[in-house]
Amino acid sequence: MSMSRASSGSTATEKFPDMPELNLTTPMPPLPHNTSSVSAPSAVPPRAPSDRRVHYVPNVDTSAPPEGASHMSPLSPASGIRRRNTRSNTFRTLEEFEDFESQPGWRPGAEPGIDPLKPDGGQDITPDLHAECQITVVDFSQDNLQIREMYNEELIDFVKEPQPSWVKCRWINVNGLSWDVIQALGQYKDLHRLAIEDTMNTRNRTKADWYANHAFIILTCQKLVRLIEDDSSDDESDDDGGSVKSNNSHSSIRSISRKLSRWFTRKKIEHPTAASVLESGTRPTPTTGHSFTHQPTGFSDVFNPNTLCTLQRFHASPNSTRTEYMEKHSTLASRGLAVMAEQVAMFVTSDNTVIAFFEQSADDVEKPILSRLGSPTTILRQSCDASMVAQAIIDAIIDMAIPVTACYIDVVGDLELDVLTHPTIQHTKNLYIIVSEVNKMFSLLNPIQTLVNALRDHKTKLTQEEVPKQLQNPLGGVIISPMTCTYLGDVYDHCILITENLTQIKESANHMIDLIFNTIATSQNESIKQLTNVTILFLPLTFLTGYFGQNFTYFSPIEGSVTYFWYIAVPVAIVTYLVVMREAIYEHLVRFFQRRHILGIRKRRKENIAQAKVNRRLNPRKTF
């Protein structure tokens, strides 16, 4: 049956697209007028009579059709259905994602991962991540150890060379993130494109991903750094013709001014925090006179304080105003300290190689591990196991967080003394900032426990004696040896210890906040109580003063001595006070006698104990 696509009587001017033939089974209740009925399509089997249901087409006029339109399709323009016009002023899809996402060039639906085999990474925009990296390559076996330090170009040439046959395990430690280095190592070990993307994006969660030829690990490194005074920049700003004596006088004047400022403000000098010195994204100009302590290993240009990220800025919201305020008023900042956080990405390959990427802290982790590898008798050196190297790196990262928790414990201890002696509202602000920082640390350290458990769950089925034979077998997959699983238990214990300390710090801070408000509220209540007592005492005196101060035509008592007033005022004030405060006075007397009774019991108990000691000394008894 052919259906009409348009009606001559229709007022619609919009052309509808061609639609397929539709046959609808719409049993309707009997109506006084005729309705169009269409049989069910052949592709759909007819339903049983008991399963029939009434289906109403929305926006379809079920009333009687006009004359000449009895065979009109319910979906025709004249039947009441109109295509909704696009309303452009309702909402528009946001396309400027760069304002809300830290990944440059990121767009929804983009190709996942970054391909190291392509110069642009397989993306529309070539990755813009370049830095002069400090790279340490450690090749070792049970008998030999070779350490090389190189830059970006040297590593690109180095990975093209074949690995020496005596090398049982290789560790490549990269300090800094650069696309050319990541691309070269990705091609060298055939790293997965998703893992490379997560390495370049520093806003990932702690996790462990397992691929065909390598395992990929991400975790967060937290360490405590110290802000130190640096007067060299001020001295260099002086004229070259100035004498050493004038420079010394200027420095002495500056030191005196600092001492005076500290004395008048009665607090320590507030060193500029990362709000003014450190900026992960915008990289502001460093503030003159302050720097961070660091132990470089010949690559001092690698250490860039402007790229360090504080705990408040790590994985922070785009609200930079809030972040700067929290950094400025941090209790660690007043002590010249700061907590730095950065992402660490690590690959453990199936051919017994470890590749670790740090943003700034590779030296802090590398130094103790190199010291262990330098001794042929250590477990790390004798095992020649890449999973043991990965365990050593994770263990060093966890141990770097222990001084951070110790510092927060000391800060909270000082605040506890201040709160117990003289609590103020300012203490609640400091405690709130501490709680926010501890919560951030807890959220970064707690997932490492899951990471350690995930590594232990992938323990190989080989025995420890069989593991050395399969470590460099590329077809054997990533091997987590039984020895590594055992020592990962020690890392797990450290994580538990740190998280328990953080939980204790947070609970102490919250309890101190409650104590401050309770103490302040109690003090205010006590003040109001004293004012109430004074008001009750002077209430009858005020009444009598007003009574005697009235303008009487003749009132003989006011013409005599003032003692008459006090004869009346004192008894009235005492009686009024006793009547109004009778319940409080009664409770005070009850507490007084109860306290006296308790003190009497304690006194008699002490006397009995003392007398018993005297009796034991006078009459000693032999014990067998």
C-alpha positions as CSV (number, residue, x, y, z in Angstrom):
1,M,0.0,0.0,0.0
2,S,1.4,3.3,-1.0
3,M,1.4,6.0,1.7
4,S,1.2,9.7,0.9
5,R,4.3,11.8,2.0
6,A,2.7,15.2,2.0
7,S,-0.9,16.5,2.1
8,S,-2.2,19.2,-0.1
9,G,-4.1,20.6,2.8
10,S,-0.9,20.8,5.0
11,T,0.5,24.2,5.9
12,A,4.0,22.9,6.5
13,T,6.7,24.3,4.1
14,E,9.5,22.0,5.4
15,K,10.4,19.1,3.1
16,F,10.7,15.8,5.0
17,P,13.2,13.1,3.9
18,D,12.0,9.9,2.4
19,M,11.0,7.4,5.0
20,P,10.6,3.6,4.7
21,E,7.3,2.1,4.5
22,L,5.9,1.5,8.0
23,N,3.0,-0.7,9.0
24,L,1.9,-0.3,12.6
25,T,-0.5,-2.5,14.6
26,T,-2.2,-0.1,16.8
27,P,-5.4,-1.5,18.2
28,M,-7.5,1.4,19.4
29,P,-10.7,1.5,21.2
30,P,-13.8,2.0,19.0
31,L,-14.3,5.6,18.0
32,P,-17.3,7.2,16.4
33,H,-15.2,8.1,13.4
34,N,-13.1,6.0,11.0
35,T,-9.4,5.6,11.7
36,S,-6.6,4.3,9.5
37,S,-5.4,0.8,10.3
38,V,-2.3,-0.9,8.8
39,S,-1.4,-4.6,9.0
40,A,1.7,-5.8,10.8
41,P,4.9,-6.0,8.7
42,S,5.9,-9.4,7.4
43,A,9.4,-9.2,9.1
44,V,7.8,-9.1,12.5
45,P,5.8,-12.1,13.6
46,P,2.3,-11.3,14.8
47,R,1.7,-11.5,18.5
48,A,-0.8,-13.7,20.1
49,P,-4.1,-12.1,21.0
50,S,-3.4,-12.3,24.7
51,D,-0.1,-10.4,24.2
52,R,-1.5,-7.6,22.3
53,R,-1.0,-4.2,23.8
54,V,-2.1,-0.7,22.8
55,H,0.8,1.5,21.5
56,Y,0.2,5.2,21.3
57,V,2.4,7.2,18.9
58,P,3.3,10.5,20.7
59,N,2.0,13.7,19.2
60,V,-0.4,11.9,16.9
61,D,-3.9,13.3,16.6
62,T,-6.3,10.4,17.2
63,S,-9.4,12.3,16.5
64,A,-11.3,11.9,13.3
65,P,-9.3,12.9,10.2
66,P,-10.6,15.5,7.8
67,E,-12.3,14.5,4.7
68,G,-10.0,13.2,2.0
69,A,-7.4,12.2,4.4
70,S,-8.8,8.9,5.7
71,H,-5.8,7.0,4.3
72,M,-3.2,9.4,5.6
73,S,-0.2,7.9,7.4
74,P,0.1,8.7,11.1
75,L,3.7,9.8,10.5
76,S,2.9,12.2,7.7
77,P,3.5,16.0,8.2
78,A,-0.2,16.7,8.2
79,S,-0.9,14.2,11.0
80,G,0.5,16.4,13.7
81,I,4.2,15.3,13.9
82,R,6.8,18.0,13.2
83,R,10.5,17.7,13.2
84,R,11.9,19.7,16.1
85,N,14.0,22.6,14.9
86,T,17.5,22.9,16.3
87,R,17.6,25.4,19.1
88,S,21.1,26.9,18.9
89,N,20.6,29.1,21.9
90,T,20.0,26.1,24.3
91,F,23.6,24.9,24.8
92,R,26.7,24.4,22.8
93,T,29.4,21.7,23.1
94,L,32.6,23.0,24.6
95,E,35.5,22.7,22.2
96,E,38.3,24.6,24.0
97,F,39.4,21.6,26.1
98,E,42.9,23.1,26.6
99,D,41.6,25.4,29.3
100,F,40.5,22.5,31.5
101,E,43.0,19.7,30.7
102,S,46.7,19.7,31.3
103,Q,47.5,17.4,28.4
104,P,48.3,19.5,25.4
105,G,46.4,18.5,22.3
106,W,44.0,16.2,24.1
107,R,40.5,15.9,22.7
108,P,37.7,13.4,23.3
109,G,37.9,10.4,21.0
110,A,41.6,10.9,20.1
111,E,43.7,7.9,19.3
112,P,44.8,6.4,22.7
113,G,48.5,6.1,23.4
114,I,51.6,7.5,21.8
115,D,53.5,5.4,19.3
116,P,57.3,5.7,19.7
117,L,57.8,4.4,16.1
118,K,56.4,7.6,14.7
119,P,58.1,11.0,15.0
120,D,54.8,12.7,16.1
121,G,53.8,9.8,18.3
122,G,50.8,9.1,16.1
123,Q,49.1,12.2,17.3
124,D,47.8,15.3,15.6
125,I,50.3,17.4,17.5
126,T,53.9,16.4,18.0
127,P,54.6,15.9,21.7
128,D,56.1,19.1,23.1
129,L,58.1,17.6,26.0
130,H,61.8,18.4,25.9
131,A,64.3,18.7,28.7
132,E,68.0,18.0,29.2
133,C,67.8,14.7,31.1
134,Q,70.4,13.2,33.5
135,I,70.6,9.5,32.5
136,T,72.4,6.8,34.4
137,V,72.9,3.3,32.8
138,V,74.0,0.6,35.2
139,D,75.1,-2.8,33.8
140,F,76.0,-5.4,36.3
141,S,76.5,-9.0,37.0
142,Q,77.8,-10.9,40.0
143,D,81.4,-10.2,39.0
144,N,81.3,-6.9,37.1
145,L,79.7,-3.5,37.5
146,Q,79.7,-0.6,34.9
147,I,78.0,2.8,35.4
148,R,77.6,5.3,32.6
149,E,76.2,8.8,32.8
150,M,75.0,10.5,29.7
151,Y,72.7,13.0,28.1
152,N,69.9,12.8,25.6
153,E,71.9,12.4,22.4
154,E,74.3,10.0,24.0
155,L,71.5,7.7,25.1
156,I,69.9,7.7,21.6
157,D,73.2,6.4,20.2
158,F,73.8,4.1,23.2
159,V,70.6,2.1,22.8
160,K,71.5,1.2,19.2
161,E,74.6,-0.7,20.4
162,P,74.2,-4.4,21.4
163,Q,74.2,-5.3,25.0
164,P,77.5,-7.0,26.2
165,S,77.2,-10.7,26.9
166,W,78.5,-10.4,30.5
167,V,75.6,-8.1,31.5
168,K,73.0,-10.0,33.5
169,C,70.8,-7.0,34.5
170,R,70.5,-3.5,33.2
171,W,69.1,-0.5,35.0
172,I,68.4,2.8,33.1
173,N,67.6,5.6,35.4
174,V,66.3,8.8,33.7
175,N,66.0,12.1,35.6
176,G,63.7,14.3,33.6
177,L,61.0,13.8,31.0
178,S,61.8,14.4,27.3
179,W,60.1,13.0,24.2
180,D,63.3,12.1,22.4
181,V,64.5,10.0,25.4
182,I,61.2,8.3,25.9
183,Q,60.9,7.6,22.2
184,A,64.3,6.1,22.0
185,L,63.7,3.8,25.0
186,G,60.3,2.9,23.7
187,Q,61.8,1.7,20.4
188,Y,64.6,0.0,22.3
189,K,62.4,-2.2,24.4
190,D,59.2,-2.1,22.4
191,L,57.2,-0.3,25.1
192,H,53.5,-0.2,24.8
193,R,52.0,3.1,23.5
194,L,49.6,3.3,26.4
195,A,52.4,3.1,28.9
196,I,54.3,5.7,27.0
197,E,51.3,8.0,27.2
198,D,51.0,7.5,30.9
199,T,54.7,8.2,31.4
200,M,54.4,11.6,29.6
201,N,51.2,12.5,31.4
202,T,52.0,13.2,35.1
203,R,48.4,13.0,36.4
204,N,48.0,9.3,36.7
205,R,46.9,7.1,39.5
206,T,49.2,4.6,41.2
207,K,48.9,1.3,39.3
208,A,50.7,-1.7,37.8
209,D,49.9,-2.7,34.2
210,W,51.0,-5.9,32.6
211,Y,51.8,-6.2,28.9
212,A,53.3,-9.0,26.8
213,N,57.0,-8.1,27.2
214,H,57.0,-5.7,30.2
215,A,55.3,-4.5,33.3
216,F,54.5,-0.9,33.8
217,I,54.4,0.7,37.3
218,I,53.4,4.2,38.4
219,L,53.6,5.6,41.9
220,T,54.2,8.9,43.6
221,C,57.4,10.0,45.3
222,Q,57.2,12.4,48.2
223,K,60.2,14.0,49.9
224,L,61.0,16.8,52.4
225,V,63.1,19.7,51.1
226,R,64.5,22.7,53.0
227,L,64.4,26.3,52.0
228,I,67.7,28.0,52.7
229,E,68.9,31.6,52.7
230,D,71.0,32.6,49.7
231,D,72.7,35.9,49.9
232,S,74.9,35.4,46.9
233,S,72.4,36.9,44.6
234,D,72.3,40.1,46.7
235,D,76.0,40.3,46.8
236,E,76.3,39.9,43.0
237,S,73.9,42.8,42.5
238,D,76.4,45.1,44.1
239,D,78.7,47.2,42.0
240,D,81.9,45.5,40.9
241,G,84.0,48.4,42.2
242,G,82.5,48.1,45.6
243,S,84.9,46.8,48.3
244,V,84.5,43.7,50.3
245,K,83.9,45.8,53.4
246,S,80.9,47.5,51.9
247,N,79.4,44.1,50.9
248,N,80.0,42.8,54.4
249,S,78.3,45.9,55.8
250,H,75.3,45.4,53.6
251,S,75.0,41.8,54.6
252,S,75.2,42.7,58.3
253,I,72.5,45.3,57.8
254,R,70.3,42.8,56.2
255,S,70.9,40.3,59.0
256,I,70.1,42.9,61.6
257,S,66.9,43.9,59.8
258,R,65.9,40.2,59.7
259,K,66.4,39.8,63.4
260,L,64.4,43.0,64.2
261,S,61.6,41.8,62.0
262,R,61.6,38.4,63.7
263,W,61.6,40.0,67.1
264,F,58.8,42.4,66.4
265,T,56.6,39.8,64.7
266,R,57.4,37.2,67.3
267,K,57.5,34.5,64.8
268,K,59.9,32.8,62.4
269,I,60.7,34.4,59.0
270,E,58.2,33.1,56.4
271,H,60.3,31.8,53.6
272,P,58.7,32.1,50.2
273,T,56.9,28.9,49.4
274,A,56.2,27.3,46.1
275,A,53.5,29.9,45.5
276,S,56.3,32.3,44.8
277,V,59.3,30.1,44.2
278,L,58.0,26.9,42.7
279,E,55.4,26.5,40.0
280,S,54.9,23.3,38.1
281,G,52.9,24.7,35.2
282,T,53.7,28.4,34.8
283,R,57.3,28.4,36.0
284,P,57.6,31.9,37.5
285,T,60.9,33.6,38.1
286,P,62.7,32.3,41.2
287,T,62.6,34.6,44.2
288,T,65.9,36.1,45.0
289,G,67.5,34.9,48.2
290,H,66.1,31.4,48.6
291,S,66.8,28.0,47.1
292,F,66.4,24.4,47.8
293,T,69.0,22.0,49.2
294,H,70.0,19.3,46.8
295,Q,72.9,16.9,46.2
296,P,73.7,17.0,42.5
297,T,76.0,14.4,41.0
298,G,77.7,16.5,38.4
299,F,74.5,17.6,36.6
300,S,73.6,20.7,38.5
301,D,71.8,22.1,35.5
302,V,69.3,19.3,35.7
303,F,68.0,20.4,39.0
304,N,65.5,23.1,38.3
305,P,63.6,24.5,41.3
306,N,61.0,26.1,39.0
307,T,59.7,22.7,37.9
308,L,59.3,21.1,41.3
309,C,55.8,20.5,42.4
310,T,54.6,20.9,46.0
311,L,52.2,18.6,47.7
312,Q,49.4,21.2,47.4
313,R,50.0,21.6,43.7
314,F,50.3,17.9,42.9
315,H,47.1,16.7,41.2
316,A,45.5,20.0,42.4
317,S,42.4,21.6,41.0
318,P,42.6,24.5,38.5
319,N,41.9,26.9,41.3
320,S,45.4,28.4,41.7
321,T,44.3,31.0,44.2
322,R,43.3,28.3,46.7
323,T,46.6,26.5,46.1
324,E,48.7,29.6,46.6
325,Y,46.9,30.4,49.8
326,M,47.4,26.9,51.2
327,E,51.1,27.0,50.4
328,K,51.6,30.4,51.9
329,H,50.0,29.6,55.2
330,S,51.4,26.1,55.6
331,T,53.0,25.4,58.9
332,L,56.0,23.8,57.1
333,A,56.5,27.0,55.2
334,S,57.1,29.0,58.4
335,R,59.9,26.5,59.2
336,G,61.5,26.8,55.8
337,L,60.3,23.4,54.7
338,A,58.2,22.0,51.9
339,V,56.9,18.7,50.7
340,M,57.6,17.9,47.1
341,A,55.6,15.3,45.1
342,E,56.3,13.8,41.7
343,Q,55.3,10.9,39.5
344,V,57.6,8.0,39.0
345,A,57.1,5.7,36.0
346,M,59.0,2.3,35.9
347,F,59.2,-0.5,33.3
348,V,60.3,-4.0,34.2
349,T,61.0,-5.9,30.9
350,S,61.1,-9.6,30.2
351,D,64.8,-9.5,29.3
352,N,65.8,-8.4,32.9
353,T,65.9,-4.6,32.4
354,V,64.5,-1.8,34.5
355,I,63.8,1.6,33.1
356,A,62.8,4.3,35.6
357,F,61.6,7.8,34.8
358,F,61.8,10.6,37.5
359,E,60.9,14.2,37.2
360,Q,63.5,15.5,39.6
361,S,64.4,13.0,42.4
362,A,66.4,10.4,40.5
363,D,69.5,11.3,42.5
364,D,67.9,10.7,45.9
365,V,66.8,7.2,44.9
366,E,69.9,6.4,42.8
367,K,72.5,7.1,45.4
368,P,71.6,4.3,48.0
369,I,71.0,1.7,45.3
370,L,74.3,2.4,43.6
371,S,76.0,2.0,47.0
372,R,74.4,-1.4,47.4
373,L,75.3,-2.5,43.9
374,G,78.9,-1.4,44.5
375,S,79.4,-4.2,47.0
376,P,79.5,-7.7,45.4
377,T,78.2,-9.3,48.6
378,T,74.8,-7.5,48.7
379,I,71.6,-9.4,47.9
380,L,70.8,-6.9,45.1
381,R,74.1,-7.5,43.4
382,Q,74.1,-11.3,43.8
383,S,70.6,-11.8,42.6
384,C,71.0,-9.9,39.2
385,D,67.2,-9.6,39.2
386,A,65.4,-6.8,37.6
387,S,62.4,-7.3,39.9
388,M,64.7,-6.8,42.9
389,V,66.0,-3.5,41.4
390,A,62.3,-2.4,41.0
391,Q,61.7,-3.4,44.7
392,A,64.7,-1.4,45.8
393,I,63.4,1.7,43.9
394,I,60.0,1.3,45.4
395,D,61.5,0.8,48.9
396,A,63.6,4.0,48.5
397,I,60.6,6.0,47.5
398,I,58.6,4.8,50.5
399,D,61.5,5.5,52.9
400,M,61.7,9.1,51.6
401,A,58.2,9.7,52.9
402,I,59.1,8.7,56.5
403,P,60.9,12.0,57.3
404,V,57.8,13.8,56.0
405,T,55.6,12.1,58.5
406,A,58.1,12.7,61.3
407,C,58.1,16.4,60.4
408,Y,54.3,16.6,60.6
409,I,54.3,14.8,63.9
410,D,56.7,17.4,65.3
411,V,54.6,20.2,63.9
412,V,51.4,18.8,65.4
413,G,53.2,18.3,68.8
414,D,54.2,22.0,68.9
415,L,50.7,23.0,68.0
416,E,49.3,20.7,70.7
417,L,51.3,22.5,73.4
418,D,50.1,25.9,72.1
419,V,46.5,24.6,72.1
420,L,46.7,23.3,75.6
421,T,48.2,26.6,76.9
422,H,46.6,29.3,74.9
423,P,44.2,28.2,72.1
424,T,43.3,30.6,69.4
425,I,41.2,30.6,66.2
426,Q,44.5,30.8,64.2
427,H,45.4,27.4,65.5
428,T,42.3,25.9,63.8
429,K,43.4,27.4,60.5
430,N,46.8,25.8,60.8
431,L,45.4,22.5,61.8
432,Y,42.9,22.5,58.9
433,I,45.8,23.1,56.4
434,I,47.7,20.2,58.1
435,V,44.7,17.9,57.7
436,S,44.3,18.8,54.0
437,E,48.0,18.0,53.4
438,V,47.9,14.8,55.4
439,N,44.8,13.7,53.4
440,K,46.7,14.4,50.2
441,M,49.6,12.3,51.4
442,F,47.3,9.5,52.5
443,S,45.6,9.4,49.1
444,L,49.0,9.1,47.4
445,L,50.6,6.5,49.8
446,N,47.6,4.3,50.5
447,P,47.3,3.0,46.8
448,I,51.0,1.9,47.0
449,Q,49.8,-0.9,49.3
450,T,47.6,-2.2,46.5
451,L,50.4,-1.8,44.1
452,V,52.7,-3.9,46.3
453,N,50.0,-6.6,46.7
454,A,49.5,-6.6,42.9
455,L,53.3,-7.3,42.4
456,R,53.2,-10.0,45.0
457,D,50.2,-11.7,43.3
458,H,52.3,-12.0,40.1
459,K,54.9,-14.1,41.8
460,T,56.4,-16.7,39.4
461,K,55.8,-20.4,39.9
462,L,59.5,-21.0,39.4
463,T,61.6,-21.8,42.4
464,Q,64.4,-19.4,43.5
465,E,67.0,-21.8,42.1
466,E,65.3,-21.9,38.6
467,V,64.7,-18.1,38.4
468,P,68.3,-17.1,37.4
469,K,68.1,-19.3,34.3
470,Q,65.0,-17.6,33.0
471,L,65.6,-14.0,33.9
472,Q,67.0,-13.0,30.5
473,N,64.6,-15.1,28.5
474,P,62.4,-12.7,26.5
475,L,59.8,-15.4,25.9
476,G,59.4,-16.1,29.6
477,G,57.6,-12.8,30.4
478,V,58.2,-10.5,33.4
479,I,59.4,-12.6,36.4
480,I,58.6,-11.5,40.0
481,S,61.0,-13.8,41.8
482,P,60.2,-15.4,45.2
483,M,63.0,-13.3,46.8
484,T,61.4,-10.1,45.4
485,C,58.0,-11.2,46.8
486,T,59.6,-11.7,50.2
487,Y,61.2,-8.3,50.3
488,L,58.1,-6.6,49.0
489,G,56.6,-7.6,52.3
490,D,59.0,-5.3,54.0
491,V,57.9,-2.5,51.7
492,Y,54.3,-3.2,52.6
493,D,55.2,-3.0,56.3
494,H,56.7,0.5,55.7
495,C,53.5,1.6,53.9
496,I,51.4,0.4,56.8
497,L,53.6,2.2,59.3
498,I,53.4,5.5,57.4
499,T,49.7,5.4,56.8
500,E,49.1,4.6,60.5
501,N,51.2,7.6,61.4
502,L,49.2,9.8,59.0
503,T,46.0,8.5,60.4
504,Q,47.2,9.4,64.0
505,I,48.2,12.9,62.8
506,K,44.9,13.5,61.2
507,E,42.9,12.3,64.3
508,S,45.0,14.4,66.6
509,A,44.5,17.5,64.5
510,N,40.8,17.0,64.3
511,H,40.6,16.4,68.1
512,M,42.6,19.6,68.7
513,I,40.2,21.6,66.5
514,D,37.3,20.3,68.7
515,L,39.3,21.1,71.8
516,I,39.9,24.7,70.6
517,F,36.3,25.4,70.0
518,N,35.2,23.7,73.2
519,T,37.8,25.7,75.2
520,I,36.8,29.0,73.6
521,A,33.1,28.3,74.1
522,T,33.7,27.3,77.8
523,S,35.7,30.5,78.3
524,Q,32.9,32.6,76.8
525,N,30.3,30.8,78.9
526,E,32.4,31.5,82.1
527,S,32.6,35.2,81.2
528,I,28.9,35.3,80.7
529,K,28.4,33.6,84.0
530,Q,30.5,36.2,85.8
531,L,28.5,39.0,84.1
532,T,25.3,37.3,85.2
533,N,26.4,37.2,88.8
534,V,27.4,40.9,88.8
535,T,24.1,41.8,87.1
536,I,22.1,39.9,89.7
537,L,24.0,41.5,92.5
538,F,23.5,45.0,91.3
539,L,19.9,44.5,90.1
540,P,18.2,45.4,93.5
541,L,20.7,48.2,94.0
542,T,19.7,49.7,90.7
543,F,16.1,49.3,91.6
544,L,16.5,51.0,94.9
545,T,18.6,53.8,93.4
546,G,15.9,54.5,90.9
547,Y,13.3,54.4,93.6
548,F,15.1,56.9,95.9
549,G,16.0,59.1,93.0
550,Q,12.4,59.9,92.1
551,N,11.1,63.5,92.4
552,F,9.0,63.2,95.5
553,T,7.2,66.3,96.9
554,Y,8.1,65.2,100.4
555,F,10.2,62.1,101.2
556,S,11.9,62.4,104.6
557,P,14.3,59.3,104.2
558,I,16.3,61.1,101.4
559,E,16.9,64.1,103.6
560,G,18.7,62.1,106.3
561,S,22.0,60.1,106.1
562,V,22.9,57.7,103.2
563,T,23.2,54.8,105.7
564,Y,19.4,54.4,105.5
565,F,19.8,53.5,101.8
566,W,22.3,50.8,102.6
567,Y,20.2,49.4,105.5
568,I,17.6,48.5,102.9
569,A,19.9,47.8,99.8
570,V,22.3,45.2,101.4
571,P,19.6,42.8,102.8
572,V,17.5,43.1,99.6
573,A,20.6,42.4,97.4
574,I,21.6,39.4,99.5
575,V,18.1,37.9,99.5
576,T,17.6,38.5,95.8
577,Y,21.0,36.8,95.0
578,L,20.2,33.8,97.2
579,V,16.7,33.4,95.7
580,V,17.9,33.7,92.1
581,M,21.1,31.6,92.5
582,R,19.7,29.0,94.9
583,E,20.1,26.1,92.5
584,A,23.7,27.0,91.6
585,I,24.6,27.5,95.2
586,Y,23.0,24.1,96.2
587,E,25.0,22.3,93.4
588,H,28.2,24.1,94.5
589,L,27.7,22.9,98.1
590,V,27.0,19.3,97.0
591,R,30.1,19.3,94.8
592,F,32.2,20.7,97.6
593,F,31.2,18.0,100.2
594,Q,31.5,15.3,97.6
595,R,35.0,16.5,96.7
596,R,35.9,16.7,100.4
597,H,34.7,13.2,100.9
598,I,36.8,11.8,98.0
599,L,39.9,13.6,99.1
600,G,39.4,12.2,102.6
601,I,39.2,8.6,101.2
602,R,42.4,9.2,99.1
603,K,44.2,10.6,102.1
604,R,43.3,7.6,104.3
605,R,44.3,5.2,101.5
606,K,47.7,6.8,101.3
607,E,48.1,6.7,105.0
608,N,47.3,2.9,105.0
609,I,49.8,2.2,102.2
610,A,52.5,4.1,104.1
611,Q,51.7,2.3,107.3
612,A,51.8,-1.0,105.5
613,K,55.3,-0.2,104.1
614,V,56.5,0.7,107.6
615,N,55.1,-2.6,109.0
616,R,56.8,-4.6,106.2
617,R,60.2,-3.0,107.0
618,L,59.7,-3.7,110.7
619,N,58.5,-7.3,110.3
620,P,60.2,-8.7,107.2
621,R,59.0,-12.1,106.0
622,K,61.0,-14.8,104.3
623,T,59.8,-15.8,100.9
624,F,60.7,-19.0,99.2
